[in-house]
Amino acid sequence: MSDRKSGLRYNVTRQLKKVYLNAIDQVRQINPQFGYRESDVLIPSFPKSGRNWVRFLLANSIVVAEGRDTEIHFLNSSGWISTTVCKTPPIGEGYPRIAADHGEYAGQNTKAIYILRHPADVMESYYVYQRDRWNEPVGEFSEFIRDDEWGVTSWKSHVESWEGHVDVLVTFEGLKDDPGARLREMYTLFERTIDDETVAAAVERSSFENMARMEEKYGIPEKHGANNDFTFMRRGDASQGADYFDDNDYRYLWEAAGDVMDRYGYDVPVTV
């Protein structure tokens, strides 16, 4: 198939999927539980909080447990851990239907694994993503974090919407500290156990270095309007946004979301 036909087919499929998902969203405004089951597992997170890492961990654990040689990468990962509607992973028993998305809580009666990351690191990564992946006119960083759609108040709203509805809380910092322990915590929502060998192999396959190798080998999904040369695996820091925040930005962050940050043990490196 020619590149032109392949690209056309991809864009038509993407548009049809978008129409389908928009229709589901509209129905869920009336009935938030539409299409969900109580046994489903949602993995909600604000963008740039570690969703891909969690999806790679889970997908690799399933591949290893089932004795497959499949390499999980950015082009096939959604076939294992969906990013749209809840689906059962394609092999193995004891796994529920799973979906990892960025939506706020809206009355879904499901199990939930929430991914949380220090908002300063989120804002830094999200800024670069919107600017360099989607070529958005995001302005200066200080403007971006004060934007109602993308910035700190949006992060706070997302976190607060899910409070009281989370079964397992996974932090980005906890993933860096002990990804195997976090994987075991997620498996408490499944109807199966996970052995030490599977944990170790899934962690190794989902390391930053290996995910970067997978990105280099297979690439990332090409999307209309996006910079398809963008690198997903940038750095994966947990440095509280040290590269972009100045003292005034940190003070704004704390003023806007300090109450939520404090509940999760996050602070800012300046006097407030």
C-alpha positions as CSV (number, residue, x, y, z in Angstrom):
1,M,0.0,0.0,0.0
2,S,1.3,3.5,-0.9
3,D,2.2,6.0,1.8
4,R,-0.6,8.2,0.5
5,K,-3.2,5.5,0.8
6,S,-1.9,4.4,4.1
7,G,-2.1,7.9,5.5
8,L,-5.6,8.4,4.1
9,R,-6.8,5.2,5.7
10,Y,-5.2,6.2,9.1
11,N,-6.9,9.6,9.0
12,V,-10.3,8.2,8.1
13,T,-10.0,5.6,10.9
14,R,-9.0,8.3,13.3
15,Q,-11.9,10.6,12.4
16,L,-14.4,7.7,12.7
17,K,-13.0,6.8,16.1
18,K,-13.2,10.5,17.1
19,V,-16.9,10.6,16.1
20,Y,-17.6,7.4,18.0
21,L,-15.9,8.7,21.2
22,N,-17.6,12.1,21.0
23,A,-20.9,10.3,20.8
24,I,-20.1,8.3,23.9
25,D,-19.0,11.4,25.7
26,Q,-22.3,13.1,24.9
27,V,-24.3,10.1,26.1
28,R,-22.3,10.1,29.3
29,Q,-23.2,13.7,30.0
30,I,-26.6,12.3,30.7
31,N,-25.7,8.9,32.0
32,P,-22.1,8.8,33.4
33,Q,-22.1,5.1,33.8
34,F,-23.0,4.4,30.1
35,G,-20.7,1.7,28.7
36,Y,-19.0,1.1,32.1
37,R,-19.2,-2.0,34.3
38,E,-18.5,-2.0,38.1
39,S,-15.8,-4.6,37.3
40,D,-14.0,-2.2,34.9
41,V,-10.7,-0.6,35.9
42,L,-10.1,3.0,34.9
43,I,-6.6,4.5,35.1
44,P,-7.3,8.3,35.1
45,S,-4.5,10.9,35.2
46,F,-3.9,14.5,34.3
47,P,-1.7,14.6,31.1
48,K,2.0,14.0,31.6
49,S,1.7,12.3,34.9
50,G,3.1,8.9,34.0
51,R,0.2,7.2,32.1
52,N,2.5,5.6,29.4
53,W,4.8,4.2,32.1
54,V,1.8,2.5,33.9
55,R,0.4,1.2,30.6
56,F,3.8,-0.2,29.6
57,L,4.2,-1.9,33.1
58,L,0.8,-3.5,32.9
59,A,1.1,-4.5,29.3
60,N,4.5,-6.0,29.7
61,S,3.4,-7.9,32.9
62,I,0.7,-9.5,30.8
63,V,3.0,-10.4,28.0
64,V,5.6,-11.9,30.3
65,A,2.9,-13.8,32.4
66,E,1.5,-15.4,29.2
67,G,5.0,-16.3,27.8
68,R,4.8,-14.1,24.7
69,D,7.8,-12.5,23.0
70,T,5.8,-9.4,22.0
71,E,7.6,-6.1,22.4
72,I,5.4,-3.4,23.8
73,H,5.9,0.0,22.2
74,F,4.0,3.2,21.5
75,L,2.3,1.9,18.4
76,N,0.8,-1.2,19.9
77,S,0.4,-0.4,23.6
78,S,-3.2,0.7,23.3
79,G,-4.1,-2.7,22.0
80,W,-3.1,-4.1,25.4
81,I,-4.1,-1.2,27.8
82,S,-6.7,0.9,26.0
83,T,-6.7,4.7,26.0
84,T,-10.2,5.1,24.7
85,V,-12.9,2.7,25.9
86,C,-12.6,-0.2,28.4
87,K,-11.3,-3.3,26.8
88,T,-10.0,-6.6,28.1
89,P,-6.3,-7.2,27.3
90,P,-6.1,-9.6,24.3
91,I,-4.7,-12.6,26.1
92,G,-4.8,-14.2,29.6
93,E,-7.5,-14.7,32.2
94,G,-8.2,-12.8,35.3
95,Y,-7.9,-9.3,33.8
96,P,-10.8,-6.9,33.8
97,R,-11.7,-4.5,31.1
98,I,-9.2,-1.6,31.4
99,A,-8.9,2.0,30.0
100,A,-6.4,4.7,30.8
101,D,-7.6,8.2,30.0
102,H,-7.3,11.8,31.1
103,G,-11.0,12.4,31.9
104,E,-12.2,13.9,35.2
105,Y,-14.5,11.9,37.5
106,A,-18.0,12.2,36.2
107,G,-19.9,9.6,38.2
108,Q,-18.3,6.4,36.8
109,N,-19.0,3.5,39.1
110,T,-15.8,1.5,38.4
111,K,-12.5,0.6,40.1
112,A,-9.9,3.3,39.7
113,I,-6.1,3.5,39.7
114,Y,-5.2,7.2,39.8
115,I,-1.8,8.4,38.7
116,L,-0.5,11.4,40.5
117,R,2.7,13.5,39.8
118,H,4.1,16.7,41.4
119,P,2.3,19.5,39.5
120,A,5.5,21.4,38.8
121,D,6.9,18.5,36.9
122,V,3.5,18.0,35.2
123,M,3.4,21.6,34.1
124,E,6.9,21.5,32.7
125,S,6.3,18.4,30.7
126,Y,2.9,19.4,29.5
127,Y,4.2,22.8,28.4
128,V,6.9,21.2,26.2
129,Y,4.4,18.6,24.9
130,Q,1.8,21.2,23.8
131,R,4.4,23.5,22.4
132,D,6.6,20.9,20.6
133,R,4.3,18.0,19.8
134,W,1.1,20.0,18.9
135,N,2.7,23.4,18.0
136,E,0.1,25.1,20.2
137,P,0.5,28.9,20.8
138,V,1.2,28.4,24.5
139,G,3.1,31.6,25.1
140,E,5.7,31.9,27.9
141,F,5.8,29.2,30.6
142,S,4.4,31.6,33.2
143,E,1.4,32.2,31.0
144,F,0.9,28.5,30.4
145,I,0.7,27.5,34.0
146,R,-1.9,30.3,34.6
147,D,-4.1,29.2,31.7
148,D,-7.5,27.8,32.8
149,E,-7.5,25.0,30.2
150,W,-3.9,23.7,30.6
151,G,-2.5,25.1,33.7
152,V,-2.4,24.6,37.5
153,T,-6.1,25.1,38.2
154,S,-7.0,22.5,35.6
155,W,-4.6,20.0,37.3
156,K,-6.2,20.8,40.7
157,S,-9.7,20.3,39.3
158,H,-8.7,16.9,37.9
159,V,-7.2,15.6,41.1
160,E,-10.0,16.9,43.3
161,S,-12.6,15.3,41.0
162,W,-11.2,11.9,41.6
163,E,-10.7,12.2,45.4
164,G,-12.9,9.7,47.2
165,H,-13.2,7.5,44.1
166,V,-9.8,5.9,43.9
167,D,-9.0,2.3,44.8
168,V,-5.2,2.5,44.2
169,L,-3.1,5.7,44.1
170,V,0.1,5.5,42.1
171,T,2.5,8.4,42.2
172,F,5.1,9.1,39.6
173,E,7.6,9.5,42.4
174,G,6.6,6.1,43.8
175,L,7.1,4.6,40.3
176,K,10.6,6.0,40.2
177,D,11.3,4.7,43.7
178,D,9.9,1.2,43.3
179,P,8.0,0.4,40.1
180,G,7.7,-3.3,41.1
181,A,5.8,-2.4,44.3
182,R,3.5,-0.1,42.4
183,L,2.8,-2.9,39.9
184,R,1.9,-5.3,42.7
185,E,-0.5,-2.6,44.1
186,M,-2.3,-2.3,40.8
187,Y,-2.7,-6.1,40.6
188,T,-4.8,-6.0,43.8
189,L,-7.7,-5.0,41.5
190,F,-7.2,-8.0,39.2
191,E,-8.4,-11.5,39.8
192,R,-5.0,-13.0,39.6
193,T,-1.6,-12.7,41.3
194,I,1.8,-11.7,39.9
195,D,5.0,-13.5,40.7
196,D,8.4,-12.0,41.4
197,E,9.9,-13.0,38.1
198,T,7.1,-11.4,36.1
199,V,7.4,-8.2,38.2
200,A,11.1,-8.0,37.6
201,A,10.8,-8.7,33.8
202,A,8.0,-6.1,33.4
203,V,9.9,-3.5,35.3
204,E,13.0,-4.1,33.1
205,R,11.0,-3.9,29.9
206,S,9.2,-0.8,31.1
207,S,12.4,1.1,32.2
208,F,12.9,4.6,30.8
209,E,15.9,3.3,28.8
210,N,13.9,0.5,27.2
211,M,10.9,2.6,26.5
212,A,13.2,5.1,24.8
213,R,14.7,2.2,22.7
214,M,11.2,1.1,21.7
215,E,10.4,4.7,20.6
216,E,13.6,4.8,18.6
217,K,12.9,1.4,17.0
218,Y,9.1,1.7,16.3
219,G,8.4,5.4,16.5
220,I,5.3,7.1,17.9
221,P,1.7,7.3,16.5
222,E,1.5,9.8,13.6
223,K,-1.3,12.2,14.1
224,H,-2.6,14.9,11.8
225,G,-1.5,18.4,12.9
226,A,1.2,17.0,15.2
227,N,5.0,17.2,15.0
228,N,5.6,13.5,14.4
229,D,9.3,13.9,15.1
230,F,8.6,14.8,18.7
231,T,10.3,12.6,21.3
232,F,8.0,11.2,23.9
233,M,10.7,9.9,26.2
234,R,12.2,13.2,27.1
235,R,13.7,12.8,30.5
236,G,11.2,11.6,33.1
237,D,12.4,13.9,35.8
238,A,11.1,14.3,39.3
239,S,12.8,17.7,40.0
240,Q,9.8,19.8,40.9
241,G,10.0,21.8,37.6
242,A,13.4,23.2,38.3
243,D,14.1,24.0,34.6
244,Y,11.1,26.2,34.0
245,F,9.7,27.6,37.3
246,D,11.0,30.8,38.8
247,D,10.2,31.9,42.3
248,N,7.0,33.8,41.3
249,D,5.8,30.7,39.4
250,Y,6.3,28.5,42.4
251,R,4.4,30.9,44.6
252,Y,1.6,31.0,42.2
253,L,1.5,27.2,42.1
254,W,1.3,27.0,45.9
255,E,-1.4,29.8,46.0
256,A,-3.5,28.0,43.4
257,A,-3.1,24.4,44.4
258,G,-1.1,24.3,47.7
259,D,-4.0,22.8,49.6
260,V,-4.2,19.8,47.3
261,M,-0.4,19.5,47.1
262,D,-0.1,19.4,50.9
263,R,-2.5,16.5,51.1
264,Y,-0.2,14.4,49.0
265,G,3.1,15.5,50.6
266,Y,4.1,17.9,47.8
267,D,5.7,21.3,48.4
268,V,7.6,24.0,46.5
269,P,11.3,24.9,46.9
270,V,10.7,28.5,47.9
271,T,9.3,30.3,50.9
272,V,5.6,30.9,50.6
